[in-house]
Amino acid sequence: MTATSSNQLKNICVLSGFRYEKYKEFVQAAIDLGRAIAERKLHLVYGGGDRGLSNLFSKAAFVRGS
């Protein structure tokens, strides 16, 4: 099935209050997710926190234009 422009995903919400101090491997995954969101021209919706993985998603997406 081919999506039409009215059916295409335009916004994505990422919620994560996860603190990654013990799990550094999640840092690159969060950055990669943010970049992928921006590359697909999606709008990122998140809680606006400045800590944890949400902050990493948002910064990576913002830098790439999301």
C-alpha positions in Angstrom: 0.0 0.0 0.0 1.4 3.4 -1.0 0.8 6.3 1.4 -0.6 9.5 0.1 0.6 12.9 1.3 -2.4 13.1 3.6 -1.6 9.8 5.2 2.1 10.2 5.7 3.6 10.5 9.2 4.6 14.1 9.9 5.1 14.3 13.7 6.7 11.9 16.1 6.6 12.0 19.8 9.5 10.7 21.9 9.1 10.4 25.6 12.0 9.3 27.7 12.9 10.4 31.2 15.6 7.7 31.2 18.9 8.8 32.7 21.7 7.2 30.9 24.6 7.5 33.4 24.9 3.8 33.8 24.1 3.0 30.2 26.4 5.0 27.9 25.6 2.9 24.9 22.2 4.5 24.7 23.8 7.9 24.0 24.7 7.1 20.4 21.3 5.4 19.8 19.5 8.5 21.0 21.6 10.8 18.8 21.1 8.4 15.8 17.3 8.5 16.4 17.3 12.3 16.5 19.2 12.4 13.2 16.9 9.9 11.6 13.9 12.0 12.6 15.4 15.1 11.0 16.5 13.3 7.9 13.0 12.1 7.3 11.7 15.6 7.7 9.5 14.7 10.7 8.6 17.2 13.4 9.8 16.0 16.8 7.4 16.5 19.8 8.9 15.9 23.2 8.4 17.0 26.8 11.0 19.8 26.7 13.2 18.3 29.4 16.9 19.2 29.4 18.1 15.9 30.9 18.2 12.3 29.9 17.7 10.8 26.5 15.0 13.2 25.5 17.5 16.0 25.6 19.8 14.0 23.3 17.0 13.2 20.8 15.9 16.8 20.6 19.3 18.3 20.2 20.3 15.9 17.4 17.0 16.5 15.6 17.2 20.3 16.0 20.8 20.5 14.7 19.7 18.6 11.6 16.7 20.9 11.0 13.8 19.2 12.7 
